[in-house]
Amino acid sequence: MASEELSQEQLSEWVREQYQRANKHLAEQGVLFDSVVTEESRYLAPYVAVWKIKSTEGKYYWVISGDLPADVIPYASEKNAKDTLRAFSMRWQLQAEQILQNNTNDQLRKDFAALLITKAEMIYDLFANPKNWQ
């Protein structure tokens, strides 16, 4: 995938930036970060990073960052990064549908719904491509 196109230095910088974005998003959601479960986290640079995070309360979360909105879901039925991409994809499709069904005249919200749809399709394609999970 695209990570092969990045130099090791560029890849390291991208991973560091995405880690910081994920950590910032968690803090904005009121979740204090303790550690990353690195063996279960994955990144497909420069598109998406999926982090399994342990909070200071001992709870686990999946956090997504990359060329898309940062988001978080509790660790539950998604037991790996691949399934987590599918879960975020479905979640964003539903969120976009709710926004669009509200018949809002707010162009910013319509644009956000369009962004969610585009990024949901992108991460679903990443999920569905077996080359990403070898």
C-alpha positions, 0 to 999 in steps of 0.5 A: 500500500502507500506506506511503501511510497513513504520513506521510513522517516516520513512514515515515522513522522506520519505515525507520530502525528496520527498518534498525537491526533488520536490522543488529542481526540480522546482528551476532547472526549474526556478519556485520559490515555494510559497506553497503546496496545501496539500489537493490535493497532494498525496503520495504513499510511497515509490514509488511516491509523487505528489505535487500540488505547487503554484509558487510565480507568483501564477501559479500552477504546478504538481510535481512528485518525489519518486523512479523515475525521478522528473518532473513537468507539469503545472496545466491544465487538470489534476485536481487531483493527480490520473489523474496527474499520468496518464499524467506523465505516458503518457508523459514519454512513449512519451519521451522514444519513441522519444529517441528510434526513434532517433536511437541514439548510446548513451547508456546513452540516451537508458538507460534513455528511458528504465528507463522512460518506466519502471517508466511510467508503474509503475505509471500507475499501481499505477494510475489504482489500486483503492486501492490507491484512496480510 
